[in-house]
């Protein structure tokens, strides 16, 4: 009986798929950001997502403001920096999109 229970648990562990830890990864974000014209739903989603993450990180104090230049920054600039980072780093697009936004913003504006 113990062997059957062990075999069943082992088989279940082998077939289990890892849980997705985030809602969106970089591949999905780039797909949204590259679709259609500037007025498409996907383009608006891309802009809203990147700005929402930026504002959240800033509000929570997770951006190094002391060495960054966020003065007169536009929402479009943030989105453009994120899209450029995604295009320049294809091997890292599987990362969590919110982490990518943070990395892109720091690399783009905190030089």
C-alpha positions in Angstrom: 0.0 0.0 0.0 2.8 2.4 0.9 4.5 1.7 -2.5 1.3 2.5 -4.4 0.9 5.8 -2.5 4.6 6.6 -3.1 4.2 5.8 -6.8 1.1 7.9 -7.1 2.8 10.9 -5.4 5.9 10.5 -7.6 3.8 10.4 -10.8 1.8 13.5 -9.7 5.1 15.3 -9.1 6.4 14.4 -12.5 3.3 15.7 -14.3 2.8 18.9 -12.3 3.5 22.1 -14.2 5.2 25.0 -12.5 2.8 27.8 -11.5 3.2 31.1 -13.3 4.4 33.6 -10.8 3.4 36.8 -12.7 0.6 38.0 -14.8 2.7 39.1 -17.7 6.2 38.4 -19.0 8.4 40.5 -21.4 7.3 38.5 -24.5 3.6 39.3 -23.8 4.4 42.9 -23.1 6.4 43.4 -26.3 3.6 41.7 -28.3 1.2 44.4 -26.9 3.6 47.2 -27.5 4.3 46.3 -31.2 0.7 45.7 -32.4 -1.1 48.2 -34.5 -0.9 52.0 -34.6 -0.6 54.4 -31.7 -4.4 54.3 -31.1 -4.8 50.5 -30.9 -6.0 48.8 -27.8 -2.7 46.9 -27.5 -0.7 50.1 -27.8 -2.8 51.8 -25.1 -2.5 48.7 -22.9 1.3 48.8 -23.3 1.4 52.5 -22.3 -0.9 52.0 -19.4 1.0 48.9 -18.1 4.4 50.5 -18.3 3.2 53.7 -16.6 1.3 51.8 -14.0 4.4 49.8 -13.1 6.5 52.9 -13.1 4.2 54.8 -10.8 3.9 51.8 -8.4 7.6 51.4 -8.2 8.1 55.1 -7.6 5.3 55.3 -5.0 6.8 52.3 -3.1 10.3 53.8 -3.2 11.7 51.1 -5.4 13.4 53.4 -7.9 16.7 55.0 -7.0 15.5 58.7 -7.2 18.8 60.1 -5.9 20.7 59.1 -9.1 17.8 59.2 -11.7 16.5 62.0 -13.8 12.7 61.7 -13.9 12.2 65.5 -14.3 9.8 66.3 -17.2 9.5 62.6 -18.1 6.6 61.7 -20.3 4.6 58.5 -20.3 5.6 57.9 -23.9 9.3 58.1 -23.0 8.9 55.5 -20.3 7.1 53.2 -22.8 9.7 53.8 -25.5 12.6 53.0 -23.1 10.9 49.7 -22.1 10.2 48.7 -25.7 13.9 49.5 -26.6 15.1 47.4 -23.7 12.8 44.5 -24.7 14.1 44.7 -28.3 17.8 44.9 -27.2 17.5 42.0 -24.7 15.6 39.2 -26.4 17.1 36.5 -24.2 15.6 38.1 -21.1 12.1 38.6 -22.4 10.9 35.6 -20.3 11.4 37.6 -17.1 8.5 39.1 -15.3 7.3 42.2 -17.1 7.2 44.4 -14.0 10.8 43.6 -13.3 11.7 44.4 -16.9 10.0 47.8 -16.6 12.1 48.5 -13.5 15.4 47.4 -15.1 14.7 49.4 -18.3 13.8 52.5 -16.4 16.9 52.4 -14.2 19.2 51.7 -17.2 17.5 54.3 -19.3 17.1 57.2 -16.8 19.6 56.5 -14.0 22.7 56.3 -16.1 
